[in-house]
Amino acid sequence: MATIEQQPSEEQFAGHFLPRRDVEDWGRDARRRIIAEIRERGLVERAWELDIDGFTVLSPEEAGTAEITPRLLEASLGFVERKHGWCVDLDGEGEHEGLIAPFGNVLPEIGVLGEGRVFEEALLNPVVLALMRYLLGESCALIHQSLFLKCPGPDHLPLHTDQDQTVGPSPLTANAHVANANWFLTDYTVENGAICFVPGSHKLARAPTRHEATDLSLFEPVEAPAGSVVVWHGNTWHGAFRRTTPGVRATLVEYFGRQYLAGAETSTVTQEMLDRNPPQFAELVRTQAQMQGLGDTKFQAAKETLYG
């Protein structure tokens, strides 16, 4: 029988793969900071919904978005008019009528962060960021901030997950690698093409099958007024009903990822933008090359711990 030697000290193990004490401490402290912020902002129920249902809906009052939403909508429509020459009719037929795109009857404008200071302001919303950190850790960063305009048309958006689109195929990990925040710039109803979820589906840790993706009986719509924000875990199955009424549904999409997914560089970030915003802004829009700027301990904690 082999003889098992007495338990050696840590110094007798190869150090390269040994978890560092400072990194473990940083991860534990980061978790405490994140949980404390959730409590301080009154978001315990919202965090619970993220854990149980895989998504949560913030009212305009909770998210503090009542004042900024009309400005975001104005800036969004102005951007579309500058780029496409369209004067978007939110309530009637317009040049957007009959639009067909890979996302269904949707015009996706990926990367609007540099199209007005109001988009920078939205990125720094403290309530949305608190929930993002809860899902993705303190070092989470923006993958893209985009505008989606949904028009009337025949196509429902099938159920899907974001995690398999960005990270890899099923089976998915239980923890989120990506998370999404959709700002409702117009009212959401079933008739105007509301987003839908399958509560608890994030726990399945897989993408829906083709049959499941098209089963409308699974679609649970979110109907909420302009200014609401829905946040969801990257595993959560979601889709949308087709729009059956004239006009346009407008959404600002903020797609976040853990540090190893940061830096899609879908928007040009200028030095002027960095100078006029707090340091947190630079952390949220950093590229992969800038990740080392976190500092050695924080960078390693971002790689090795859930909350770092």
N, C-alpha and C positions, 0 to 999 in steps of 0.2 A: 504494500500500500504506500502511495506517495505521501511524503511528509510535507505538511503545510507549514511554512515558516511563520514566525510571529509577525503580526501586522506591522509592516514597516511605516515609517513616517512619510509625510507627503513629499519630503525632499528626495525620497528614493524612487519617485515616479517621474517619467519623462515629462517635462514641463509644457511642451508645445500643446498637448491636448488636455491639459489639466485646467478645469474651469478656474478663472481668476477670481480671487476673493473680492477685489474692488469692483469687478463687473457684476458679480452676484449681488453685492450690496447696492449697486446703482439700480439694478433691475427691481429689487425689493422696494427701494425708496421711490422709484418711478411709479410703481403700483400704488403706493400709499398716496402719492401726490394726485394721481388720476382719480382714485376713489374719493379723496377729499374734495376735489373740484366738482365731481358729480353730486356730492351731498350739498356743497355750498350753493350750487346753482339750482337746487331743487329738481335734479334729473334722475333721482333714484328709480322712479317708476318707468321713465323712458329707458334707462339702462336695463331694467328688468324685462321690458318688452323686447329689447334687442336680444336678450338671452333666450327668452321663451318663444317669441314669434319670429325673430330674425329681422324685424323692421319696427320702426316707431314713427309716429307723425307728430311733429311739433306745430302747435297753433302759431299764428302770427304774434300773439302776445308772449308765448313762451320763447319763441325764437328771437323776438325783438326785431321783426322784419317789416312791421306795418309801414314805417316811413321810407325804407329803402326800396321796397318792392316796386312802387310806381316809377322810381328813377331807374331801376334795373330794366324794367320793361321799355321805357323810353329809349334808353341807351341801346338795348337789343334791337329794337325796331329801326333805330337810326343806323346801326351797323349794317343791317340787312339792306336797307335802302342804299347806303353808300356802296356796298359790294355788288348787289344784284340789280339795283335800280327799281326794286319793288317797293310799293307803298302798301304794307301789309294791312289788310282789313280784318280786324280781330273778330268781327261779328257777321261778316258777309262774304260773298264771293270776291275773289281777286286774282291777281296774276299767279298766285300760288296754287290755285285750284287744280286738282288732278295730279299734284306732285307725287312721283313714285321714286323711292330711294330704298337702299338695302334695309333701312330701319322701318320700312313700311311707308306710309304717306307722311313722311317726316323730312324736313330740311335740317340736317345736322351740320352745325358750324363748330368744328373742333378747334378750340384754342381762341377764346375771346378775352383773355386776361388783359391784354394790352390795348383793348379797344375803348377804354374809358376808366377813370379813377373809381367809378362806382363798383366796378368788378373787383378791384383791389380791396375795396371796403368790404364787399361781400365775403371774400376769402378769409378775412380776419374775424368773422362772426364768432364770438366766444362760445356760444351755446353749441353750434355745429361742431366746432373744433373740440370741445370737451367730449362729445360723443365719438368723434373720430379717434381721439386719443384712447378712449375706452376700448374701441375695437382694434386699433392698430398700433398702440404704443406711442410714447412721447415723440419719437423720431419720425412719425408718419409725415408724408409730404404729398404735394399735389402731383397727380399724373396728368390730368387736364381739367380745365374749366371751359365748358362749352354751352352752346345755345341749341336747343331743339325746338323747332316749330312744327307742330302737328296739324295737318290739314284733313279735310274730309276725304274719304276713300274707302276701298273695299277691304283693306288689309288689317287684321288684328296683328299685334306683335306677339309672337309665341313666347311661352314661358322659357326662361333660360337663367343661367347664373352668370355673374360677372367673373367669378374666380377661375372658372375653366377657360374663359375667353382670354384672360391675362396671364394666369400662373401656370396652368397645366391641366391635363385631363383628369377625369374621375378615376379612382376615388379622391375626393378633396380632403384636405386637413380640416379638423374641427375649428381651429382658430382662423380668423379672417386675415387674409393677405391683402385684400382690397376692400374698400367700402365706398358707398355712394351716398351723396346728398343731392336730392332734387328740390330746387326752389320752384314753387308754383308761382309763376308770374301772372297767370290768369286762373280763374276758378277751374277746379277739376270736378267733372261729373261723368257718369257713364256715357252720356250722349256725346260729350266732347272728347272722348277718348282717354278716360282716366287710366292711370297706372294701376296694376293689379299685383297681388302677392298671394302666395300659398303659405299661410302661417305655419311656422315650425319646420318648413322645408329645409332650412339651413342645417338642421341636425341630420339629414339624410346624407350629407357630405358627397353628393353626386349631382350631376346635371340631369334634368328630366329627359325621359325618352321622347322619341318623336310623337308617340301617342299621347303621352302626358303633356307635352308642350302645346298641344292643340286642343286639349280638353277644356272647353270653356266653363265646365262645371267646377273646375278648380280655381278659376279666376276670382279673387276677392278684391273688388275695386276700392280705391281710396278716393272718396269724394270730400273735398275740402276747399276752402276759399283761397284766393290769391294771398300770398304771404306765408302760407304754410310751407313747411319743409319736411320731407320724408327722408329718413336715414335708414340704410339697410346694410346688413352683413353680406360679404361677397358671395356666400354660398346660397343666399335666399333666392328661391325661384320667383321671378317676376316677369311680367309682360304688360300688355295694354290692350284695351278694347279699341276697335276702329272708331273714328269720329264720324258720327252720322248727322251732325248739324253743320251749317255753314260757319265759316270763320276759322280761327287758328287758336290752338292751345300752345302757350309759350312756357318753356322750362329752362332754367339755368341748372346745368349739371356740373357738380363738383365731384370728381373721381379721385380718390386718395388711395395710396398704397403704403406698405411698409417701406423702410429705407432702401431695400434692395430693388424696389420697383420705381423709385423716384426718378425724376429727370427725363420725362418723355419729351420735354422741350417743344411742346405744341404751340407755345406762345413765346414771343420775344420779350424777355425781361431786361429792361434798360437800367442803367445805373441811376437814372433819375427816379425810376419806380422804387428802387431799393432805398435811395436817400430819403424819400418822402414818407416811407413807411417804417414801423418799428422793426427791430431785429427779427421778431417772429416771422415777418413776411419773407425775409431772405431764407429762413430755415424751411419754410413751406414750399418755396419754389426752387430750391437748390437742385443742381444736377448731380449725377452719380460722381462726377469728378470732384464735386464740392463736399461730398459726404465725409471725407476725412477731416474736414474743418470742424466737425462735431467735437473733436478731441478723442484721444485714444480710448479712454474708459467708456465714454458715451457711445462711441462708434461700435465698440465691441458689444456693449449692452444692447444696442439696437439690433445687432446680428444674432445675439445668443439668448435674449430674454423676450418674453411676450410684451412687456410693458416699457422696455427701454427705448 
